[in-house]
Amino acid sequence: MFNLLKIQLHKIRHYPIFWGIVAIFLLTFAGGNYAIFRMFEEILSQPNVKMATMMTGIKISIFDFPIIWNNLAWLAGFYQMILAVIIIIDISNEFSFKTMRQNMIDGLDRRDFVVSKFWLIFLLSAAFTVMLTGYILVMGQIFTEAEAGVSPWQGIEFMLPFFIQCIGYLSFAMLITVLVKKAGLSLIIVFAYSFIENVVAMAYKGKHFGKEEDITLWTDFLPLQLQNNPIPPAFFRMPNFGPGNNKEDESISSLQDLFVGLDWGDLGLSLLTCGVFVGLAYYVLMRRDA
């Protein structure tokens, strides 16, 4: 198994485009989070927001413990599309340059191919999760007031569903690439489907937000939404914010009340979806020529 990992790392280490995408990912992540920070600074400086903060007694923030774990895990999910480019290009090159066929001649089988790609997915997901964890700990320490008395580790459990979500999205990219084989078309399908599904899900949830508690929508069972469900953004529960504009929610009196705990049932469905994506990719490979 570790031999497969070494083979995979040897391949991508010599891809100039791999290092280029990694650089783009890091720059985009840094720039995107700075833009979010500046946006919230602008929001907080508005007189009506200051008045709402005084009336409700709730600080408007996405960077305070413990809600920062919910919020940034949800926001970081959008950056997974950049990592998906690495998976799509790597797998499509295997078909374009016939390296998969050469590996089979050298003694590897289709199962080894899928396992090696899964190892790459696992490593990229783990690296992103570790980076995000460090970023959250730093930002949370900067913005959380000392008198809040909140443990910085409360909410770290959301890194587990984020890690699984990342594996799921990259496994979805692997499945599409195995089906299509072409990098350009695979990129279009993955990004277009991701965009359409998220727009449909958010629009439909927006219509029902706040109307019923624990409502189950058909959009919750779309493939990528099953990955997103375990990570609910806490800032949607802020007064005068989010699709429902929950102005009358008297149960929310502090940032601590905005924290949404981890749903282990949703996490199980997310993990199952990862297995389905990988299993389907293996099934497709077993059914056709390299």
Phi and psi in degrees as a GROMACS rama.xvg file:
@    title "Ramachandran Plot"
@    xaxis  label "Phi"
@    yaxis  label "Psi"
@TYPE xy
-69.8517  -25.838  PHE-2
-65.3374  -38.9391  ASN-3
-63.4303  -39.3447  LEU-4
-64.1906  -41.6601  LEU-5
-63.6169  -39.4081  LYS-6
-63.2422  -44.2766  ILE-7
-64.8224  -43.4295  GLN-8
-65.986  -34.8967  LEU-9
-63.8425  -36.8363  HIS-10
-66.2241  -53.6857  LYS-11
-73.8184  -22.3427  ILE-12
-63.0303  -26.6367  ARG-13
-101.203  11.1127  HIS-14
-90.4666  109.757  TYR-15
-58.9341  -34.9885  PRO-16
-66.399  -28.9446  ILE-17
-61.9508  -48.0057  PHE-18
-69.0421  -31.6647  TRP-19
-64.9868  -42.4238  GLY-20
-67.8576  -38.3411  ILE-21
-60.7668  -42.6785  VAL-22
-64.0712  -42.9288  ALA-23
-62.0022  -41.2172  ILE-24
-61.1817  -46.9162  PHE-25
-64.9697  -42.307  LEU-26
-66.75  -40.5394  LEU-27
-66.5477  -40.7544  THR-28
-63.7094  -45.0897  PHE-29
-65.6927  -46.0941  ALA-30
-66.8993  -39.648  GLY-31
-64.1915  -42.9027  GLY-32
-70.0774  -32.1914  ASN-33
-66.3812  -39.6593  TYR-34
-63.4986  -40.0484  ALA-35
-63.8189  -42.5278  ILE-36
-59.9385  -46.175  PHE-37
-65.7762  -37.1385  ARG-38
-62.1266  -43.879  MET-39
-71.2819  -30.1142  PHE-40
-62.8605  -40.7462  GLU-41
-65.2991  -41.2956  GLU-42
-62.9319  -44.5271  ILE-43
-68.1058  -23.1255  LEU-44
-82.2413  -8.8724  SER-45
-76.5919  138.58  GLN-46
-59.0912  -40.2491  PRO-47
-66.4249  -31.4698  ASN-48
-71.3969  -41.7995  VAL-49
-60.743  -40.6113  LYS-50
-65.0137  -43.023  MET-51
-63.2923  -37.023  ALA-52
-64.592  -41.14  THR-53
-66.6766  -38.9823  MET-54
-73.0531  -40.7414  MET-55
-86.2235  -23.9917  THR-56
75.2179  14.5146  GLY-57
-111.31  125.651  ILE-58
-70.4311  129.754  LYS-59
-87.7372  112.637  ILE-60
-161.178  152.204  SER-61
-116.112  -2.49756  ILE-62
-106.245  5.71318  PHE-63
-91.8051  147.245  ASP-64
-70.0084  143.325  PHE-65
-94.2784  -5.51613  PRO-66
-69.425  -15.2193  ILE-67
-60.6913  -31.7684  ILE-68
-64.3266  -45.1454  TRP-69
-61.8071  -52.2598  ASN-70
-66.0046  -50.2749  ASN-71
-74.9026  -27.8543  LEU-72
-64.4171  -38.3127  ALA-73
-68.8431  -46.8147  TRP-74
-65.8281  -37.5096  LEU-75
-66.324  -19.2558  ALA-76
-58.8288  -27.6146  GLY-77
-71.3314  -23.0268  PHE-78
-79.3936  -10.9367  TYR-79
-64.7246  -21.8963  GLN-80
-63.6103  -31.1647  MET-81
-70.0205  -41.8959  ILE-82
-64.6779  -30.4979  LEU-83
-62.3074  -28.951  ALA-84
-61.0613  -38.2221  VAL-85
-61.5224  -46.3712  ILE-86
-63.5215  -44.8552  ILE-87
-63.3473  -46.8868  ILE-88
-67.4092  -41.1  ILE-89
-61.9274  -46.7218  ASP-90
-72.8406  -40.0349  ILE-91
-64.1157  -34.1261  SER-92
-64.1632  -32.482  ASN-93
-60.5521  -37.7437  GLU-94
-79.4195  -41.7227  PHE-95
-65.7151  -41.9511  SER-96
-98.1823  6.88832  PHE-97
60.8256  23.2346  LYS-98
-70.7214  -29.9527  THR-99
-63.0589  -43.3839  MET-100
-64.3589  -39.8808  ARG-101
-65.0378  -38.8568  GLN-102
-62.909  -36.8272  ASN-103
-68.088  -35.9027  MET-104
-64.9736  -34.9326  ILE-105
-78.5961  -3.85804  ASP-106
119.628  -7.30581  GLY-107
-85.1527  155.158  LEU-108
-115.451  -177.826  ASP-109
-66.0966  -33.8142  ARG-110
-61.6586  -42.2723  ARG-111
-61.784  -36.895  ASP-112
-61.804  -48.5341  PHE-113
-64.6513  -41.7169  VAL-114
-63.0209  -41.7466  VAL-115
-64.2249  -39.3328  SER-116
-69.7395  -35.8897  LYS-117
-65.6624  -36.5362  PHE-118
-61.5343  -40.251  TRP-119
-63.3065  -44.0566  LEU-120
-59.7782  -44.3137  ILE-121
-60.72  -45.6834  PHE-122
-66.0107  -43.2471  LEU-123
-63.0114  -41.9245  LEU-124
-65.4207  -42.7437  SER-125
-65.0147  -42.0343  ALA-126
-63.4049  -42.835  ALA-127
-65.1732  -40.866  PHE-128
-64.2832  -42.8938  THR-129
-64.3996  -43.0173  VAL-130
-62.4404  -43.4826  MET-131
-65.8243  -39.0769  LEU-132
-59.764  -46.5938  THR-133
-62.6768  -40.9466  GLY-134
-63.4905  -43.9316  TYR-135
-63.4848  -42.9785  ILE-136
-61.4983  -40.2279  LEU-137
-68.6916  -50.5169  VAL-138
-63.8884  -39.4931  MET-139
-63.4251  -40.124  GLY-140
-65.6692  -34.1945  GLN-141
-70.6785  -42.1631  ILE-142
-96.2442  -23.9096  PHE-143
-76.6613  129.173  THR-144
-71.4425  140.341  GLU-145
-60.5749  -35.496  ALA-146
-74.381  -6.45798  GLU-147
-66.515  -28.666  ALA-148
64.886  34.0581  GLY-149
-103.89  135.277  VAL-150
-70.4898  133.499  SER-151
-66.5899  -16.2588  PRO-152
-90.8938  -7.73268  TRP-153
-70.219  113.939  GLN-154
109.567  -5.33087  GLY-155
-64.0668  -17.8663  ILE-156
-61.6513  -17.1397  GLU-157
-71.6616  -11.3208  PHE-158
-71.1458  -24.8053  MET-159
-67.4508  -52.9155  LEU-160
-64.0246  -30.6011  PRO-161
-64.6938  -43.5393  PHE-162
-60.0348  -44.9169  PHE-163
-66.83  -39.1579  ILE-164
-60.2558  -42.3069  GLN-165
-63.7687  -44.3597  CYS-166
-60.3821  -42.3618  ILE-167
-63.3536  -44.7349  GLY-168
-67.6842  -41.0733  TYR-169
-69.8836  -31.733  LEU-170
-68.609  -36.1133  SER-171
-61.9729  -43.236  PHE-172
-62.3035  -38.6705  ALA-173
-62.8597  -44.5258  MET-174
-60.6036  -47.071  LEU-175
-62.5072  -40.3347  ILE-176
-68.7341  -37.725  THR-177
-64.2571  -36.6391  VAL-178
-70.3472  -42.7203  LEU-179
-94.2377  -37.1514  VAL-180
77.2398  -26.2559  LYS-181
-95.32  132.315  LYS-182
-63.6499  -48.0808  ALA-183
-60.5217  -48.4592  GLY-184
-66.8262  -38.1651  LEU-185
-62.3862  -43.1811  SER-186
-60.2902  -44.6468  LEU-187
-61.5865  -46.3029  ILE-188
-64.5938  -47.1822  ILE-189
-63.0276  -47.7926  VAL-190
-70.6568  -40.8042  PHE-191
-65.2243  -44.5621  ALA-192
-64.5746  -42.1706  TYR-193
-59.6117  -44.719  SER-194
-64.8364  -48.4301  PHE-195
-63.908  -45.2227  ILE-196
-62.1069  -43.3034  GLU-197
-66.7057  -38.8932  ASN-198
-64.5524  -46.2285  VAL-199
-61.9777  -46.0213  VAL-200
-64.2296  -45.458  ALA-201
-68.2999  -37.3682  MET-202
-66.1418  -43.0117  ALA-203
-69.7658  -39.8134  TYR-204
-65.6519  -35.0872  LYS-205
-61.6205  -34.1373  GLY-206
-70.8676  -27.488  LYS-207
-106.684  -1.11461  HIS-208
-62.5947  126.403  PHE-209
81.8081  -4.63523  GLY-210
-79.9147  -39.2563  LYS-211
-139.317  147.333  GLU-212
-85.808  144.407  GLU-213
56.3367  32.5121  ASP-214
-72.5039  140.028  ILE-215
-107.175  121.9  THR-216
-106.214  151.806  LEU-217
-63.7853  -27.0502  TRP-218
-67.4163  -20.8153  THR-219
-65.7491  -16.4506  ASP-220
-105.797  10.1794  PHE-221
-68.9365  150.05  LEU-222
-51.8157  -49.4834  PRO-223
-79.318  -25.6481  LEU-224
-68.685  -29.2996  GLN-225
-62.8417  -27.1419  LEU-226
-77.8938  -32.2245  GLN-227
-82.5237  -28.4178  ASN-228
-54.7859  -36.9547  ASN-229
-70.056  -7.01575  PRO-230
-121.79  80.993  ILE-231
-80.8051  130.054  PRO-232
-70.5448  127.11  PRO-233
-69.3425  -28.0103  ALA-234
-69.633  -14.6312  PHE-235
-69.1172  -14.965  PHE-236
-94.6276  -0.58686  ARG-237
-68.2516  144.556  MET-238
-59.5416  139.377  PRO-239
62.2272  27.0904  ASN-240
-142.675  156.078  PHE-241
85.156  172.204  GLY-242
-59.9965  -29.9601  PRO-243
-94.7547  -8.56465  GLY-244
43.6283  63.0125  ASN-245
-71.5099  77.4862  ASN-246
-78.4607  -27.2583  LYS-247
-104.199  10.9603  GLU-248
-76.6688  96.497  ASP-249
-77.2704  -9.31155  GLU-250
-75.4932  -13.4307  SER-251
-100.425  109.931  ILE-252
-126.755  -3.15318  SER-253
-159.38  170.243  SER-254
-62.1204  -31.6045  LEU-255
-59.9723  -35.9737  GLN-256
-71.6  -19.7008  ASP-257
-78.4523  -17.2878  LEU-258
-65.7424  129.289  PHE-259
-107.775  121.528  VAL-260
-70.203  164.337  GLY-261
-75.5265  131.404  LEU-262
-95.7021  108.74  ASP-263
-70.902  -24.5792  TRP-264
-66.695  -44.7041  GLY-265
-62.9689  -36.3983  ASP-266
-64.096  -39.0852  LEU-267
-63.0558  -41.5896  GLY-268
-65.3833  -37.3605  LEU-269
-62.8873  -43.8074  SER-270
-64.7634  -38.9211  LEU-271
-62.8956  -38.8263  LEU-272
-63.7038  -38.0099  THR-273
-57.8694  -46.312  CYS-274
-62.1103  -37.1978  GLY-275
-65.0659  -44.9989  VAL-276
-60.1371  -47.3857  PHE-277
-67.0051  -42.1625  VAL-278
-62.3821  -40.147  GLY-279
-67.2859  -38.245  LEU-280
-62.1423  -42.8839  ALA-281
-64.8269  -40.9294  TYR-282
-61.6828  -44.4364  TYR-283
-62.6708  -43.4083  VAL-284
-63.4534  -37.2863  LEU-285
-70.7235  -19.6677  MET-286
-94.3503  -6.69685  ARG-287
-142.837  170.201  ARG-288
-72.9959  153.667  ASP-289
